[in-house]
Amino acid sequence: MLREQDLYRVKKLSNRFLSIIIPAYNEEQRLPITLEQVLNFLKSQSYQSEILIVENASQDNTIQVAEDFAARCHTDELPIRVLRENQRGKGAAVKKGMLASSGEYRFMCDADLSMPVTEINRFVPPALPDVDIAIASREAPGAVRYNEPTYRHLVGRVFNTLIRLLALPTLNDTQCGFKCFRGEIVAELFRDMTITGWSFDVEILFLAQRRGYRIQEVPIPWYFNPDSHISVAKDSTQMALDIFKIRLADRRNRK
């Protein structure tokens, strides 16, 4: 068995070990702090990595903030790329970043960084060696939520119950914004993704489950951010409709 330092040395010779993909919609305020934390974390690691910021049709100065950061901090050893996705929707932005990245593992990271950046290594080898997709979970044993309003938690539990009944019966939390994919399966999954909004997580995980990929929930400490872009009433309704669309599409494909 390879030791940790030997594993990372192999990754360095073959490819970048980790890509961090950050979708960003109207994030000019939160993005600078998040990028500094991610950059400082990656600089302290022994593996090679890259950062991709995917600006998603923002109405503020997000693109300039991202480009200024990349211009200041990009290096050959730790490249920082800024992409633009003009189609609105977190799913569209994540898809673009995933397909443009090169890491052996590709980690999507919310711009609010509600999970401590130091948790990232728990999603990749050697800590988690034998899974295809690792997803952060606020519900798995050992997870801790901080400062979340009761009504938000209840809405999330109702939505997850619907997901478990109709699509993903074994997963407790599909919507936490931190997920890591083995690079070899990214093209296959994301090329077939059709949902570009908040429900894309459910579709991607549903496709992965149908194809027999190994999915592991990773319990995390999670900090509620009151500046979330999610509208509980509007987005929850659309996400529920999306789940039915996923099941209908699956039935058509299986006929």
N, C-alpha and C positions, 0 to 999 in steps of 0.2 A: 504493500500500500504506500502511496506517495505521502510524504510528510507535507505539511502546509506550505513550507517555503519551496519545496520541490514542485508542488502543484502550481503555484503562482509562477515559477520559472518557466514551466511548460507553456502556460497561457501567454506569457510575454513573448515567447518565440513564435507562437502560432497566430495570435490575434490579440486584440484588446480584450481584457477579461470582462470588464463591466462598462456598459453604457447607461447613463442616467438620462432619461427623457422627461422633460418638464413642460407640460402644456401650460400656456399662459394666456389668459383672457382678462384684460383690464387689471393687470398685476403690477403696475408701476410702483406701488407703495410697498408691497410685500416681497417682490422679486429680488431686490438687491440683498436683503438680509438672507433670504433662502440661498441665493447663489453663493454668497460668501461662506455660508455654513457647509454647503455641499462641496465647494472647492477645497476648503480647509480640510475637510474629512478625507477627500480623495487624495490630497497631497500627502497625507499621513499613512496611506496604504502602500503595500509593497507591490501591488499589481498595477497594470496599465489600465487606464480608463479614459472616458470621454464624457462630455456634457453636451446634450442637444436641447436647446430651448425652442419650443414650437409656439410662436406667436399666433393667436387664433382670432383674427378679425377684431382686435381690440379697438376701443374708442378712446383710449387714453394714450399715454406715452410709453406703453410697454415695449414696443419694438425698439425704440431708441435706448431705453434702459438696458435691454438685452444686448444690443449691438455695442453699446459703450463698454459693458462688462466684458464681452468677448474680445473686443479690441485691446482692452487693458490686461486681460488675464490669460488669453490663449497662448499655449506653447505647443511645440511638437510632441512633447511627452504627455501633455494633458490638453488635448484640443477642445475648444468650445465653439460649437456651431449654432447659428441662429437660423431657423427655418420659418417660413410664413405659410400658414394654412388659412386661405380666405374663406373656406366653408366653415360657418359657425358650428361649434359642437366639440365637446371634449373628446369624443370618440374619434372624430376626424383628425384632431391634432395629435392624439396618441398614435393613431395609425401611421400618420406621416413620419413621426419621430421613430417609431419602431422599425419601419421599413428602411429608413435612411441610416440607422445606426449600424455598428459593426461588431459590437461586443459579443463575446461568447455567452454572456448573460445580459439581459436588457431590462432595466428597472424603471418603471414609471413612477413619478414622484410628484405629488401635488405641490403647487407653488406656495401654499400656506405652511408647508412642512409641519403638519400637525403631529407627525411622528418624529421623535428624535433621530437625527441623521445617523447617529452611531448604531442604530438598529439595522442598518442596511446589510451588514455582513452576516446577519442571521438568515438572510434569504438566499445565500449562495454557498457553494462549497468553500471550505471543508465543513462549515457548520450544517449545511443542508445539501448533502451530496447526491441524492438519488431521486429528485423530483424534476418535473418538467416546468411546472408553474408554482411559484410560492406567492401566496396572497396574505397581506396583512389582515388580521382579524381583531375586531374590538369585542368579540363574543367568545372566542375560544378560551378554554381554561388558562388562567394566568394573565389574561388581558386586563388592562385597567383603563377606564375612561375618566377624564378630568373635565369638570366644569360644563358638562353637557346638560342642557335643559331637559327636563323630564319629557316634555311633549316631543322633542326631536328624537329621543330614544324610542318612544312608543311608536312614532311614525316609522322609524327604521325597522322596528321589530315586525310591524304589520306588513311592511313591504317584503321583508325577508321571508316571512311566512308564505306569502304569495309565490315568491321565487322558489322556495323549497317544494311547494305543492305542484308547481307547473314545470319547473326546469331543473333545479339543482338541489336535490333532496338532501345531500350530505354536507352542504356548506352553510355555515352559520353567518357569514358576513361577506357578501360579494362586492359591496360598494365602497369599502375603504380604498382610498386613492393611492395605495402603494402595492405594486405587484411586480414580480420578477419572472421573466420568461427565458427559458433556454433559447439561445439565439437560433439554433437549428430548426425550431418549429415556428418561428415568428412569421416567416413569409407564408407558410401554408395556412396559418390561422387568420392572419390579418388580411390576406387577399380575399377571403370569403366573408369578411365582416361587412354588414350592410347598415348597421345602426350607427349613426354619427353623434348621437347625443349622450346623455348620462347613462343610458342603459347598455352601452356598448360592453361594459364589464360582463353583464349577464350573457350576452351573445357569445363573446369570446370564450368564456368559461364553459358554456353549453357546447360549443363546437369542440373544445378540447376534451370535454367529458365523452362526447359521442365518439371521438377518435381514440379514446383509450389513454390519453395522457394523464400523468400522475400530477395531482393537484394537492398542495399541502397548505393548510392555514397556519399562520405564524402569529401567536398572540403578542400584542404590542401594547405599550403605553401610548394613549392617544389623547390629544388635547383639543377640546372643542374651540373652534374659531368663530366668533359671532359674525365675521365679515364674509361668510360663505356666499358663493354665487348661486346656490341652490334655492329655488322657491319651493317651499314644502308642498303647497297645494298644487301649483301648476306642474312642477316637475314630477311629483309623485304620480299624478294622473297619467302623464305621458309615459312614464316608465312602466306603469301597469299595462298600458296599451301595447308597449313594445314587447313585453313578455308574451302576450298573446300572439303577436306577430312572429316571434321566434318559434313558438310551438307550431303555428300554422305553416311556416316555411319548412320546418322539420318534417311535418306530415306530408307535405307536397313532395319533398325530396326523397322520402322513403317509399313512395308509391311506385 
